[in-house]
Amino acid sequence: MNYKIQKTTENIDWSKAAQLLSHFGLSDFDAETQKKVFEQSYAVVFLFDNEDLIGVGRAISDGICQAAIYNVAVDEKYHGKGLGREIINQLVEEVKQCNIILYTHPNTVDFYEKLGFLKMKTGMAIYQKEHIEDLKKMKFV
């Protein structure tokens, strides 16, 4: 396995990125929309096995004091190899001067706690109406 990290949006297979995010229920946007989402992010990380895109992640930030990590996904075939951790570490490094928040699936809370993230007691959100029922089913809210 020859893993490579890329921190730019050049030459990305956006269909594969959209497929990874959709598979884990992180986003149902199409490839073109994912391209825009990642291009407009403060920091991005793409992980490759040779030329195959196997992982993605991004952060939004003001670059000074606040940041949020979103859309972290690693192909299931590569789970348990520390690659999700590597994506998070790379993103944290890009915004290390900031307070960092992230939203995660209830099943992955323990993973992020092991990386140093703390549960928030006062987190609040306004969701699009069409997403609320799905979020309730997945126990996000």
GUBALUM-432754 format. One record per residue: x, z, y of N, C-alpha, C, O in turn; residue in three letters. Coordinates in steps of 0.02 Angstrom, whole numbers, plus 50000, padded with zeros to 5 digits. Example, Ala and Ser with C-alpha at 12.3 -4.5 7.8 and 13.67 -1.06 7.14 Angstrom:
# GUBALUM-432754
<<50660, 50390, 49716>, <50615, 50390, 49775>, <50660, 50390, 49835>, <50712, 50423, 49834>, "ala">
<<50642, 50354, 49888>, <50684, 50357, 49947>, <50645, 50394, 50002>, <50670, 50402, 50057>, "ser">
END
This chain:
# GUBALUM-432754
<<50042, 50000, 49941>, <50000, 50000, 50000>, <50044, 50000, 50062>, <50090, 50041, 50069>, "met">
<<50031, 49953, 50106>, <50070, 49947, 50167>, <50023, 49958, 50227>, <49994, 49910, 50252>, "asn">
<<50016, 50020, 50249>, <49970, 50037, 50302>, <50001, 50023, 50371>, <50060, 50034, 50381>, "tyr">
<<49958, 50000, 50416>, <49980, 49984, 50484>, <49928, 50010, 50532>, <49868, 50002, 50521>, "lys">
<<49951, 50042, 50586>, <49907, 50066, 50639>, <49912, 50018, 50698>, <49967, 49997, 50717>, "ile">
<<49855, 50002, 50727>, <49852, 49960, 50786>, <49810, 49994, 50838>, <49756, 50020, 50823>, "gln">
<<49835, 49995, 50901>, <49800, 50030, 50955>, <49776, 49982, 51009>, <49769, 50000, 51067>, "lys">
<<49763, 49920, 50990>, <49734, 49871, 51035>, <49676, 49837, 50999>, <49669, 49843, 50938>, "thr">
<<49635, 49801, 51037>, <49577, 49767, 51007>, <49591, 49694, 50991>, <49545, 49656, 50977>, "thr">
<<49654, 49675, 50993>, <49672, 49605, 50978>, <49668, 49590, 50904>, <49689, 49630, 50862>, "glu">
<<49642, 49532, 50888>, <49641, 49506, 50819>, <49607, 49552, 50769>, <49631, 49560, 50713>, "asn">
<<49552, 49582, 50789>, <49514, 49626, 50745>, <49458, 49586, 50712>, <49425, 49546, 50745>, "ile">
<<49447, 49598, 50649>, <49389, 49570, 50613>, <49329, 49614, 50630>, <49316, 49664, 50597>, "asp">
<<49292, 49594, 50681>, <49237, 49635, 50707>, <49180, 49640, 50657>, <49143, 49689, 50658>, "trp">
<<49173, 49590, 50615>, <49122, 49595, 50562>, <49138, 49652, 50514>, <49094, 49689, 50494>, "ser">
<<49202, 49658, 50496>, <49224, 49711, 50452>, <49217, 49779, 50486>, <49196, 49828, 50455>, "lys">
<<49234, 49783, 50550>, <49226, 49845, 50588>, <49153, 49866, 50589>, <49137, 49924, 50577>, "ala">
<<49109, 49819, 50603>, <49037, 49833, 50605>, <49013, 49855, 50536>, <48971, 49900, 50531>, "ala">
<<49038, 49824, 50483>, <49018, 49841, 50415>, <49040, 49912, 50397>, <49002, 49950, 50368>, "gln">
<<49101, 49931, 50415>, <49126, 49999, 50402>, <49081, 50051, 50436>, <49061, 50100, 50405>, "leu">
<<49067, 50040, 50499>, <49027, 50088, 50538>, <48955, 50091, 50512>, <48926, 50145, 50508>, "leu">
<<48928, 50035, 50494>, <48860, 50033, 50467>, <48855, 50068, 50400>, <48807, 50104, 50387>, "ser">
<<48904, 50057, 50358>, <48905, 50087, 50291>, <48898, 50163, 50293>, <48865, 50193, 50251>, "his">
<<48929, 50193, 50343>, <48928, 50266, 50349>, <48873, 50291, 50396>, <48870, 50351, 50412>, "phe">
<<48830, 50245, 50419>, <48776, 50265, 50463>, <48798, 50284, 50532>, <48762, 50320, 50567>, "gly">
<<48856, 50260, 50553>, <48882, 50278, 50619>, <48858, 50232, 50674>, <48857, 50251, 50732>, "leu">
<<48840, 50171, 50656>, <48817, 50123, 50706>, <48786, 50064, 50670>, <48810, 50042, 50617>, "ser">
<<48733, 50038, 50699>, <48703, 49977, 50670>, <48712, 49917, 50715>, <48678, 49866, 50707>, "asp">
<<48758, 49922, 50763>, <48772, 49866, 50808>, <48806, 49809, 50769>, <48843, 49821, 50721>, "phe">
<<48795, 49748, 50792>, <48826, 49690, 50761>, <48899, 49684, 50784>, <48923, 49722, 50825>, "asp">
<<48934, 49636, 50755>, <49006, 49626, 50768>, <49021, 49615, 50842>, <49068, 49645, 50869>, "ala">
<<48981, 49574, 50875>, <48993, 49560, 50946>, <48985, 49623, 50989>, <49024, 49634, 51035>, "glu">
<<48936, 49663, 50973>, <48925, 49725, 51011>, <48981, 49774, 50997>, <49004, 49808, 51042>, "thr">
<<49002, 49780, 50934>, <49058, 49824, 50918>, <49121, 49805, 50957>, <49158, 49848, 50980>, "gln">
<<49132, 49741, 50963>, <49190, 49717, 51002>, <49186, 49744, 51073>, <49236, 49769, 51099>, "lys">
<<49128, 49739, 51104>, <49120, 49764, 51173>, <49129, 49840, 51175>, <49162, 49865, 51220>, "lys">
<<49100, 49875, 51127>, <49104, 49948, 51125>, <49177, 49970, 51122>, <49198, 50013, 51160>, "val">
<<49215, 49941, 51076>, <49285, 49961, 51068>, <49328, 49938, 51127>, <49373, 49974, 51148>, "phe">
<<49315, 49879, 51153>, <49353, 49855, 51210>, <49343, 49899, 51272>, <49388, 49904, 51314>, "glu">
<<49285, 49930, 51278>, <49271, 49972, 51336>, <49289, 50045, 51325>, <49274, 50087, 51368>, "gln">
<<49319, 50061, 51269>, <49339, 50129, 51254>, <49407, 50144, 51286>, <49446, 50099, 51301>, "ser">
<<49421, 50208, 51295>, <49485, 50230, 51324>, <49542, 50220, 51275>, <49597, 50198, 51294>, "tyr">
<<49530, 50237, 51212>, <49582, 50230, 51160>, <49549, 50206, 51096>, <49492, 50224, 51081>, "ala">
<<49584, 50165, 51059>, <49559, 50139, 50995>, <49614, 50144, 50943>, <49673, 50140, 50959>, "val">
<<49593, 50152, 50881>, <49640, 50150, 50825>, <49608, 50109, 50769>, <49551, 50120, 50750>, "val">
<<49646, 50061, 50745>, <49626, 50021, 50688>, <49679, 50030, 50634>, <49739, 50029, 50649>, "phe">
<<49657, 50038, 50573>, <49703, 50049, 50517>, <49696, 49991, 50468>, <49641, 49972, 50449>, "leu">
<<49753, 49964, 50449>, <49755, 49907, 50404>, <49794, 49923, 50341>, <49843, 49961, 50342>, "phe">
<<49773, 49894, 50285>, <49812, 49891, 50224>, <49833, 49818, 50218>, <49793, 49774, 50202>, "asp">
<<49896, 49806, 50231>, <49921, 49738, 50242>, <49880, 49707, 50298>, <49885, 49729, 50355>, "asn">
<<49839, 49656, 50285>, <49799, 49625, 50338>, <49726, 49645, 50337>, <49687, 49623, 50379>, "glu">
<<49706, 49688, 50290>, <49637, 49708, 50282>, <49621, 49769, 50326>, <49655, 49820, 50321>, "asp">
<<49569, 49763, 50367>, <49547, 49819, 50408>, <49514, 49870, 50362>, <49465, 49855, 50328>, "leu">
<<49541, 49932, 50362>, <49514, 49984, 50318>, <49491, 50046, 50355>, <49461, 50091, 50325>, "ile">
<<49504, 50050, 50421>, <49484, 50108, 50459>, <49481, 50094, 50533>, <49517, 50052, 50559>, "gly">
<<49436, 50131, 50567>, <49427, 50123, 50639>, <49413, 50191, 50670>, <49393, 50238, 50636>, "val">
<<49424, 50195, 50735>, <49406, 50253, 50774>, <49416, 50238, 50847>, <49455, 50193, 50865>, "gly">
<<49381, 50276, 50890>, <49389, 50264, 50962>, <49375, 50328, 51000>, <49344, 50375, 50975>, "arg">
<<49400, 50330, 51061>, <49388, 50386, 51107>, <49366, 50358, 51174>, <49391, 50307, 51197>, "ala">
<<49320, 50393, 51205>, <49303, 50379, 51275>, <49329, 50437, 51316>, <49330, 50494, 51292>, "ile">
<<49349, 50424, 51378>, <49380, 50477, 51417>, <49385, 50457, 51491>, <49384, 50398, 51509>, "ser">
<<49391, 50509, 51533>, <49410, 50497, 51603>, <49486, 50496, 51609>, <49512, 50481, 51662>, "asp">
<<49521, 50513, 51555>, <49593, 50512, 51555>, <49626, 50572, 51589>, <49687, 50576, 51592>, "gly">
<<49586, 50618, 51614>, <49612, 50675, 51650>, <49595, 50741, 51615>, <49640, 50781, 51600>, "ile">
<<49530, 50751, 51602>, <49512, 50817, 51575>, <49460, 50816, 51519>, <49452, 50866, 51484>, "cys">
<<49423, 50762, 51510>, <49370, 50760, 51460>, <49376, 50697, 51417>, <49391, 50643, 51441>, "gln">
<<49362, 50707, 51352>, <49364, 50650, 51305>, <49315, 50664, 51248>, <49298, 50721, 51234>, "ala">
<<49295, 50611, 51216>, <49251, 50616, 51157>, <49275, 50564, 51106>, <49291, 50508, 51123>, "ala">
<<49277, 50585, 51043>, <49297, 50541, 50989>, <49234, 50517, 50952>, <49190, 50557, 50937>, "ile">
<<49231, 50453, 50939>, <49173, 50422, 50907>, <49195, 50372, 50854>, <49252, 50349, 50852>, "tyr">
<<49148, 50356, 50811>, <49154, 50299, 50765>, <49217, 50299, 50722>, <49252, 50249, 50717>, "asn">
<<49230, 50356, 50692>, <49286, 50360, 50645>, <49261, 50345, 50575>, <49216, 50379, 50550>, "val">
<<49290, 50294, 50544>, <49269, 50275, 50477>, <49329, 50247, 50439>, <49370, 50210, 50467>, "ala">
<<49333, 50264, 50375>, <49384, 50238, 50331>, <49349, 50212, 50269>, <49306, 50246, 50240>, "val">
<<49367, 50153, 50247>, <49340, 50123, 50187>, <49343, 50173, 50129>, <49394, 50206, 50119>, "asp">
<<49288, 50180, 50093>, <49283, 50229, 50039>, <49339, 50224, 49987>, <49360, 50274, 49958>, "glu">
<<49364, 50164, 49976>, <49418, 50155, 49927>, <49481, 50191, 49948>, <49526, 50203, 49907>, "lys">
<<49486, 50210, 50012>, <49546, 50241, 50039>, <49537, 50314, 50056>, <49581, 50345, 50087>, "tyr">
<<49480, 50343, 50038>, <49468, 50414, 50052>, <49517, 50457, 50012>, <49539, 50438, 49957>, "his">
<<49534, 50514, 50039>, <49578, 50561, 50005>, <49652, 50546, 50012>, <49693, 50577, 49979>, "gly">
<<49669, 50500, 50056>, <49739, 50481, 50066>, <49766, 50503, 50134>, <49822, 50486, 50152>, "lys">
<<49726, 50542, 50171>, <49749, 50566, 50236>, <49741, 50515, 50292>, <49768, 50524, 50347>, "gly">
<<49705, 50461, 50279>, <49701, 50407, 50329>, <49651, 50424, 50385>, <49663, 50407, 50443>, "leu">
<<49596, 50458, 50368>, <49550, 50481, 50420>, <49585, 50530, 50466>, <49577, 50527, 50527>, "gly">
<<49623, 50575, 50436>, <49662, 50623, 50475>, <49711, 50587, 50522>, <49719, 50607, 50579>, "arg">
<<49742, 50534, 50497>, <49789, 50496, 50538>, <49753, 50463, 50598>, <49780, 50463, 50653>, "glu">
<<49695, 50435, 50586>, <49657, 50405, 50642>, <49642, 50458, 50694>, <49652, 50446, 50754>, "ile">
<<49618, 50516, 50672>, <49602, 50571, 50719>, <49666, 50592, 50756>, <49664, 50600, 50817>, "ile">
<<49720, 50602, 50720>, <49783, 50623, 50753>, <49805, 50573, 50806>, <49828, 50592, 50860>, "asn">
<<49798, 50509, 50791>, <49817, 50458, 50839>, <49773, 50460, 50901>, <49797, 50455, 50958>, "gln">
<<49708, 50469, 50891>, <49661, 50473, 50948>, <49674, 50536, 50989>, <49674, 50533, 51050>, "leu">
<<49683, 50592, 50955>, <49697, 50655, 50991>, <49760, 50648, 51033>, <49763, 50672, 51089>, "val">
<<49810, 50616, 51006>, <49873, 50606, 51043>, <49860, 50567, 51108>, <49891, 50581, 51159>, "glu">
<<49815, 50518, 51105>, <49801, 50477, 51164>, <49765, 50516, 51219>, <49769, 50497, 51278>, "glu">
<<49730, 50570, 51201>, <49691, 50608, 51251>, <49710, 50683, 51248>, <49668, 50726, 51263>, "val">
<<49771, 50698, 51229>, <49791, 50767, 51218>, <49787, 50811, 51280>, <49785, 50872, 51274>, "lys">
<<49786, 50781, 51338>, <49780, 50819, 51401>, <49708, 50840, 51415>, <49696, 50876, 51463>, "gln">
<<49662, 50819, 51374>, <49590, 50829, 51385>, <49560, 50880, 51337>, <49586, 50893, 51283>, "cys">
<<49503, 50908, 51357>, <49458, 50941, 51310>, <49427, 50884, 51270>, <49406, 50833, 51299>, "asn">
<<49422, 50892, 51205>, <49398, 50837, 51162>, <49337, 50861, 51123>, <49339, 50914, 51091>, "ile">
<<49284, 50823, 51125>, <49225, 50836, 51084>, <49216, 50779, 51035>, <49242, 50724, 51046>, "ile">
<<49180, 50792, 50982>, <49160, 50737, 50937>, <49095, 50756, 50904>, <49078, 50815, 50896>, "leu">
<<49059, 50705, 50884>, <48998, 50714, 50846>, <49014, 50688, 50776>, <49046, 50636, 50768>, "tyr">
<<48991, 50725, 50727>, <49006, 50705, 50658>, <48946, 50716, 50614>, <48898, 50750, 50632>, "thr">
<<48948, 50687, 50557>, <48896, 50696, 50507>, <48900, 50768, 50482>, <48954, 50795, 50474>, "his">
<<48843, 50799, 50469>, <48845, 50868, 50443>, <48889, 50877, 50381>, <48916, 50931, 50371>, "pro">
<<48897, 50826, 50341>, <48938, 50830, 50281>, <49013, 50832, 50295>, <49053, 50848, 50250>, "asn">
<<49034, 50815, 50356>, <49106, 50811, 50371>, <49129, 50865, 50420>, <49186, 50862, 50444>, "thr">
<<49086, 50914, 50434>, <49105, 50967, 50481>, <49168, 51003, 50456>, <49213, 51015, 50496>, "val">
<<49171, 51020, 50392>, <49229, 51056, 50365>, <49294, 51016, 50376>, <49345, 51046, 50393>, "asp">
<<49291, 50951, 50367>, <49350, 50908, 50377>, <49377, 50917, 50448>, <49437, 50927, 50458>, "phe">
<<49332, 50914, 50497>, <49354, 50919, 50567>, <49376, 50990, 50585>, <49420, 50998, 50627>, "tyr">
<<49346, 51039, 50555>, <49369, 51108, 50567>, <49441, 51116, 50543>, <49481, 51151, 50575>, "glu">
<<49458, 51085, 50487>, <49527, 51089, 50461>, <49577, 51055, 50508>, <49636, 51069, 50507>, "lys">
<<49551, 51010, 50550>, <49594, 50975, 50599>, <49597, 51012, 50665>, <49629, 50989, 50713>, "leu">
<<49564, 51070, 50669>, <49567, 51110, 50730>, <49507, 51107, 50776>, <49507, 51140, 50827>, "gly">
<<49457, 51068, 50758>, <49397, 51065, 50799>, <49354, 51126, 50787>, <49350, 51151, 50730>, "phe">
<<49322, 51150, 50839>, <49278, 51209, 50835>, <49206, 51187, 50845>, <49192, 51140, 50883>, "leu">
<<49160, 51221, 50810>, <49089, 51207, 50821>, <49070, 51231, 50890>, <49092, 51283, 50914>, "lys">
<<49028, 51191, 50923>, <49003, 51210, 50989>, <48935, 51244, 50981>, <48895, 51224, 50938>, "met">
<<48922, 51294, 51021>, <48858, 51329, 51018>, <48807, 51303, 51069>, <48748, 51318, 51064>, "lys">
<<48831, 51264, 51117>, <48786, 51243, 51171>, <48783, 51167, 51178>, <48762, 51143, 51231>, "thr">
<<48803, 51130, 51128>, <48799, 51057, 51131>, <48727, 51034, 51136>, <48683, 51058, 51101>, "gly">
<<48715, 50987, 51180>, <48648, 50960, 51192>, <48654, 50884, 51195>, <48708, 50857, 51210>, "met">
<<48599, 50850, 51182>, <48600, 50777, 51185>, <48531, 50750, 51201>, <48480, 50782, 51186>, "ala">
<<48529, 50692, 51232>, <48468, 50654, 51241>, <48478, 50590, 51199>, <48524, 50552, 51211>, "ile">
<<48433, 50580, 51151>, <48439, 50522, 51107>, <48385, 50471, 51123>, <48333, 50487, 51150>, "tyr">
<<48400, 50409, 51106>, <48350, 50356, 51111>, <48293, 50372, 51063>, <48305, 50393, 51006>, "gln">
<<48232, 50362, 51084>, <48174, 50380, 51044>, <48175, 50350, 50974>, <48156, 50382, 50925>, "lys">
<<48198, 50288, 50970>, <48198, 50254, 50904>, <48249, 50283, 50856>, <48248, 50265, 50797>, "glu">
<<48294, 50326, 50879>, <48345, 50355, 50835>, <48330, 50426, 50812>, <48360, 50451, 50765>, "his">
<<48283, 50459, 50845>, <48272, 50531, 50833>, <48252, 50545, 50760>, <48280, 50592, 50730>, "ile">
<<48206, 50507, 50731>, <48185, 50521, 50663>, <48242, 50514, 50613>, <48250, 50555, 50568>, "glu">
<<48283, 50462, 50621>, <48340, 50453, 50576>, <48390, 50511, 50584>, <48417, 50535, 50534>, "asp">
<<48401, 50533, 50645>, <48447, 50589, 50656>, <48420, 50653, 50625>, <48459, 50693, 50599>, "leu">
<<48355, 50663, 50627>, <48325, 50721, 50594>, <48334, 50717, 50519>, <48349, 50767, 50487>, "lys">
<<48323, 50658, 50489>, <48330, 50649, 50417>, <48402, 50664, 50395>, <48413, 50691, 50341>, "lys">
<<48450, 50645, 50436>, <48521, 50656, 50419>, <48544, 50726, 50440>, <48603, 50743, 50430>, "met">
<<48499, 50767, 50467>, <48513, 50836, 50487>, <48563, 50842, 50544>, <48602, 50890, 50548>, "lys">
<<48562, 50792, 50589>, <48603, 50796, 50649>, <48569, 50841, 50701>, <48602, 50877, 50738>, "phe">
<<48502, 50839, 50702>, <48463, 50880, 50749>, <48409, 50916, 50711>, <48370, 50954, 50740>, "val">
END
